[in-house]
């Protein structure tokens, strides 16, 4: 079957992948709004509370690469369907969790399902759309991510207030059922370019250990245990590399990184998410603690960025089909750097319109960066490597998100300490926020060079 000539197949794959791409960021951004209510109901402390989103993020990042390889061997559509099934069941279980530890476990299972969805949805899109239309499809898919992010705080707050936090999980079930129906009834065929090859179990285990130690260790800094785990993660990474380079069927084809276009575009994605994911957290603190706004008003201001992203991403994706995607990604990264540096001068007197303007500019930059950069990554590899390339995109996003929160945690730990935020330390909060935005702005400036490096390779 020639997928490129089957227009109806493209439409159905786009529908299924886009709906799934909407769900996971929606779940992440909406559940964050509900965390105080969940904590109150279960009577948990702040540390245990943070594990509700962290468990999801860790599981999704750890299992993205192994499932990317599994999808190449056993079929992308099959893993995509199983991922949606796991996501659906874990959503129902989460809604009826009897305790906080149970909710954390179910969120981790939901993260596994999300990993299966992430790595296969993008790979299927790349497979069925020809190169001249691929950027447009990726742009639509990316826009769904940003729409999910933008609707999460508003709809999540509404659902939590009127129907309880459990409704956030249950509202996703009808959407996943639609995705499953489309896949089972309308998406014919299968994509398994590595069919018959063996699955690299030692490589998968060493990769999971490496990533768990790295992400958990970074989040535990500046504690000694955090530094120790990072050191152990480096050793685990060395073992992982040795296994992969000697394997005939590696879980992650590390030789892909000899392709400098793939390597630098992946690095650019990691830098971008590391520099931007914590923006909403920092500004939420600033708007509520320093400006005295309520959560609803803060959410309406913060929604500015993802709305602009959702509008710009499809246009940038389409443009990346005609122009060099790495140049467009570099422009987006430069815009991000300018927006983040403008936020590094926040103080008590900064007017709200300046914050909104910075968010508008940041949304523009992120929209310009994400779709073209993803197009550059996926367009730099052969068809048989689409699954692992898609897994790389997801891994860079998830690891970057974890690093972004880790950077904030580290700076806050040094300047504010492990104490509740109160009027007595508002000045330290402002100083910490400024430093965070300065670090993020510098990261994006460095990212411009990564995004545009080796434009003619691949």
Secondary structure, 3 states (H helix, E strand, C coil): CCHHHCHHHHHHHHHHHHHHHHHHHHHHHHHHHHHHHHHHHHCCCHHHHHHHHHHHHHHHHHHHHHHHHHHHHHCHHHHHHHHHHHHHHHHHHHHCCCCHHHHHHHHHHHHHHHHHHHHHHHHHHHHHCCHHHHHHHHHHHHHHHHHHHHHHHHHHHHHHHHHCCHHHHHCCHHHHHHHHHHHHHCCCCCCCCCCCCCCCHHHHHHHHHHHHHHHHHHHHCCCHHHHHHHHHHHHHHHHHHHHHHHCCCCCCCHHHHHCHHHHHHHHHHHHHHHHHCCHHHHHHHHHHHHCCCCHHHHHHHHHHHHHHHHHHHHHHHHHHHHCCHHHHHHHHHHHHHHHHHHHCCCCCCCCHHHHHHHHHHHHHHHHHHHHHHHHHHHCCCCHHHHHHHHHHHHHHHHHHHHHHHHHHHHHHHHHCCCCCCCHHHHHHHHHHHHHHHHHHHHHHHHHHHHHHCCCCCC
